[in-house]
Amino acid sequence: MHLLERLAREVVARWEYGDLAEAVNALDRHLQDIAKDRERHAELIERAIDLYQDDDIQIDADASLVCESEAGAFVMGWLWVSGRDSGAAIHPEATPPP
């Protein structure tokens, strides 16, 4: 499970069972780390946008997650995939019966 998702779920779980402050503080620390990474690698995010963003790939400079390495960083982007081409419905429950 993604760390951010796990931390958020821990906040929700502790809402009912107590010790909420510890879970909220852990989530806040992680969110601060994400923001610092994004700020530290702003130039790499902009390079990723310049090199790869197009109609099918979107990179949000204000919301991208960054995973750094010694030689650079992985920058989160969104890849567009049409649900119509494959015959699979994006929301199967909304598909009318044949």
N, C-alpha and C positions, 0 to 999 in steps of 0.2 A: 504494500500500500504506500502511496506517495506520502512523504513525511508531513507535508502541509495538511493533507487530508486526515492523517492519523492524529495530528495535534488538534485540529478542529473537532474531530469526533470525541477526543478526550475532554474537551471543553463541554460539549453537549452531554456526555456521560456524567461528568462531575457536577453539572448543573443540578441534577436530581439527587446525587449521592454525597455531595459535600466536597470540600477541598478545591473549590473552583479557582481560587486565586493562583494556586500553583500551576494549574493547567493553562490559565489565561496568560500568566507570565511566560510560560514555555512557548506558547503560540506567538506572543509578542516578540520574544527574542528571535524566533525564526523569521518572522515578517521583517524585522529590522535587518537581519542578515541578508534577506532577499533584496531589500532596498539598497543596502550597501553594495552588494554584488552588481546590481544594475547600474548604480552610479559609477562604481569603479571601472566598469567595462562599457561605459556609454559609447566610446569610440568604436569598439568592436560591434556593438549592436547597430550603430549607424552604418558600418561597413557591411554587415549582414543584410541590412535593408537595401543598400545600394547594389549589392551583388546579386541578391536572390529574390527580393520581393517582386511579385508580378501579379497577374490576375488570379493565379492559383496558390500562391504562397504569400501570406500576410505575416508581418512581424510588427508588433506593437512596441515601440521604444519605451513607452511608459508602463508597460505591463509584462514585458518579456522576463522569463526566468533565465538565468545564466548559470551554467555549470563550468567553472574554470578549470584549466589544466596548465601545465608549465608553458606550453607553446601557444596558447590562445584560449578560446572558450567556445562552448556549445551555446547557441542562442536559440531560445524557443521560438518557433514559428507555427503558424496554422497552415496546413495543406488542405486545399479544397478538394473534396471527393463528392461527385454527384451521386445521389442515391438512385437517380432515374436510369442511369446507364446499366446498372447491374441487375435491374429487375427486383432488387430488394428494397422494401419500403423503409424510409428513415423512421417513421412512426407506424409500425404495423397495426396498432390498435385503431389508427385513423383511416386505414385503407378500407374502402367500401368492399363488401363481398362481391365476388364475380357474378 
